[in-house]
Amino acid sequence: MDTINQLLNDFFALANEASPWLLLGLIIAGLMKSFVPSWHSIARLRRYLPGYW
């Protein structure tokens, strides 16, 4: 039981440390999605990955 308790404590400590960076990444991704037109990213993907599109 002590091992499970320690595992949960470590998991929550890790989530507590990582959550601000995950939130910052989500905000940046949302801003990029709203400001970069979708046709631009699709054209870039077609240029760099010609066999997949």
Backbone as ProteinMPNN parsed JSONL, in Angstrom:
{"seq_chain_A": "MDTINQLLNDFFALANEASPWLLLGLIIAGLMKSFVPSWHSIARLRRYLPGYW", "coords_chain_A": {"N_chain_A": [[0.816, -1.194, 0.0], [1.996, 1.193, 0.65], [3.685, 1.613, -1.484], [1.939, 2.142, -3.604], [0.799, 4.508, -2.684], [3.052, 6.183, -2.676], [3.615, 6.165, -5.416], [1.319, 7.45, -6.461], [1.615, 9.957, -5.206], [4.017, 10.829, -6.404], [3.177, 10.914, -9.069], [1.206, 12.959, -8.999], [2.817, 15.078, -8.181], [4.512, 15.332, -10.377], [2.622, 15.966, -12.364], [1.771, 18.396, -11.331], [4.076, 19.954, -11.647], [4.365, 19.92, -14.431], [2.056, 21.004, -15.498], [1.829, 23.936, -15.883], [3.481, 24.33, -18.12], [2.316, 22.684, -20.042], [-0.14, 23.995, -20.306], [0.75, 26.467, -21.291], [1.78, 25.606, -23.766], [-0.592, 24.717, -24.992], [-1.965, 27.14, -25.205], [-0.263, 28.587, -26.924], [-0.395, 26.935, -29.185], [-3.101, 27.211, -29.821], [-3.203, 29.959, -30.434], [-1.516, 29.986, -32.663], [-3.007, 28.403, -34.396], [-5.217, 30.011, -34.777], [-4.197, 32.309, -35.985], [-2.561, 31.591, -38.157], [-3.258, 30.896, -41.443], [-5.179, 28.124, -42.664], [-4.746, 27.144, -45.24], [-2.149, 27.82, -45.718], [-0.586, 26.159, -44.056], [-1.295, 23.669, -45.063], [-0.314, 23.829, -47.672], [2.388, 24.002, -47.119], [2.841, 21.502, -45.945], [2.335, 19.869, -48.139], [4.451, 20.596, -49.744], [6.726, 19.778, -48.299], [6.213, 17.114, -47.754], [5.709, 15.419, -50.198], [4.876, 12.877, -51.101], [2.894, 11.979, -49.417], [0.565, 13.452, -49.597]], "CA_chain_A": [[0.0, 0.0, 0.0], [2.898, 2.341, 0.697], [4.213, 1.807, -2.833], [0.892, 2.782, -4.396], [0.695, 5.868, -2.185], [4.217, 6.914, -3.181], [3.428, 6.308, -6.853], [0.327, 8.502, -6.674], [2.218, 11.231, -4.819], [4.966, 11.207, -7.451], [2.419, 11.26, -10.268], [0.603, 14.273, -8.816], [3.894, 16.067, -8.149], [4.929, 15.523, -11.762], [1.546, 16.691, -13.045], [1.786, 19.749, -10.811], [5.198, 20.663, -12.264], [4.239, 19.987, -15.885], [0.814, 21.642, -15.942], [1.972, 25.271, -16.479], [4.096, 24.235, -19.452], [1.293, 22.143, -20.939], [-1.096, 25.066, -20.55], [1.411, 27.422, -22.185], [1.818, 24.988, -25.086], [-1.945, 24.738, -25.549], [-2.284, 28.521, -25.569], [0.518, 28.924, -28.12], [-0.955, 26.187, -30.312], [-4.369, 27.836, -30.171], [-2.913, 31.215, -31.117], [-0.985, 29.68, -33.994], [-4.103, 27.913, -35.226], [-6.139, 31.093, -35.109], [-3.563, 33.354, -36.781], [-1.96, 31.047, -39.372], [-4.33, 30.339, -42.261], [-5.052, 26.683, -42.844], [-4.203, 26.837, -46.563], [-0.696, 27.977, -45.664], [0.009, 24.966, -43.458], [-1.504, 22.543, -45.978], [0.63, 23.987, -48.776], [3.723, 23.678, -46.607], [2.914, 20.053, -45.807], [2.432, 19.277, -49.476], [5.779, 20.852, -50.283], [7.735, 19.011, -47.588], [5.852, 15.691, -47.76], [4.943, 15.299, -51.446], [4.335, 11.543, -51.329], [1.823, 11.663, -48.491], [-0.631, 14.264, -49.842]], "C_chain_A": [[0.863, 1.263, 0.0], [3.463, 2.649, -0.688], [3.191, 2.522, -3.718], [0.731, 4.244, -3.98], [1.856, 6.722, -2.7], [4.107, 7.149, -4.686], [2.428, 7.417, -7.171], [0.868, 9.875, -6.296], [3.202, 11.725, -5.868], [4.257, 11.621, -8.73], [1.809, 12.652, -10.141], [1.655, 15.371, -8.732], [4.385, 16.362, -9.563], [3.884, 16.299, -12.551], [1.504, 18.144, -12.59], [2.925, 20.568, -11.42], [5.0, 20.863, -13.755], [3.038, 20.806, -16.345], [0.988, 23.067, -16.466], [2.558, 25.23, -17.889], [3.133, 23.653, -20.462], [0.259, 23.202, -21.287], [-0.502, 26.115, -21.489], [1.475, 26.874, -23.607], [0.453, 24.981, -25.754], [-2.347, 26.147, -25.987], [-1.544, 28.925, -26.837], [-0.032, 28.202, -29.34], [-2.285, 26.783, -30.763], [-4.173, 29.152, -30.889], [-2.377, 30.983, -32.524], [-2.101, 29.209, -34.919], [-5.044, 29.037, -35.636], [-5.509, 32.13, -36.026], [-2.919, 32.863, -38.07], [-3.076, 30.44, -40.211], [-4.095, 28.855, -42.555], [-4.472, 26.329, -44.21], [-2.686, 26.948, -46.565], [-0.031, 26.716, -45.113], [-0.166, 23.749, -44.363], [-0.535, 22.626, -47.15], [2.041, 23.638, -48.33], [3.882, 22.168, -46.446], [3.049, 19.377, -47.17], [3.818, 19.488, -50.074], [6.827, 19.96, -49.624], [7.465, 17.505, -47.597], [5.062, 15.401, -49.038], [4.297, 13.931, -51.632], [3.117, 11.228, -50.492], [0.541, 12.41, -48.794], [-1.082, 14.107, -51.237]], "O_chain_A": [[0.489, 2.278, -0.587], [3.693, 3.811, -1.025], [3.55, 3.408, -4.493], [0.548, 5.117, -4.829], [1.652, 7.862, -3.115], [4.468, 8.22, -5.173], [2.671, 8.235, -8.058], [0.608, 10.854, -6.995], [3.222, 12.913, -6.187], [4.678, 12.564, -9.401], [1.885, 13.445, -11.08], [1.404, 16.493, -9.173], [4.644, 17.517, -9.903], [4.228, 17.193, -13.324], [1.227, 19.032, -13.396], [2.752, 21.758, -11.683], [5.427, 21.883, -14.296], [3.014, 21.261, -17.489], [0.328, 23.402, -17.45], [2.164, 26.016, -18.751], [3.123, 24.073, -21.62], [-0.172, 23.297, -22.437], [-1.19, 26.597, -22.388], [1.243, 27.618, -24.56], [0.352, 25.216, -26.958], [-2.994, 26.321, -27.02], [-2.13, 29.539, -27.729], [-0.127, 28.791, -30.417], [-2.561, 26.85, -31.961], [-4.885, 29.446, -31.849], [-2.739, 31.694, -33.461], [-2.135, 29.576, -36.094], [-5.606, 29.009, -36.731], [-6.228, 32.78, -36.785], [-2.745, 33.652, -38.999], [-3.778, 29.548, -39.734], [-2.956, 28.403, -42.677], [-3.778, 25.321, -44.337], [-2.01, 26.255, -47.326], [0.978, 26.26, -45.651], [0.714, 22.891, -44.426], [0.007, 21.607, -47.578], [2.804, 23.041, -49.09], [4.932, 21.615, -46.772], [3.802, 18.415, -47.319], [4.303, 18.646, -50.83], [7.715, 19.441, -50.3], [8.394, 16.709, -47.462], [3.857, 15.159, -48.966], [3.251, 13.841, -52.274], [2.372, 10.302, -50.814], [-0.507, 12.023, -48.279], [-2.076, 14.713, -51.636]]}, "name": "protein", "num_of_chains": 1, "seq": "MDTINQLLNDFFALANEASPWLLLGLIIAGLMKSFVPSWHSIARLRRYLPGYW"}
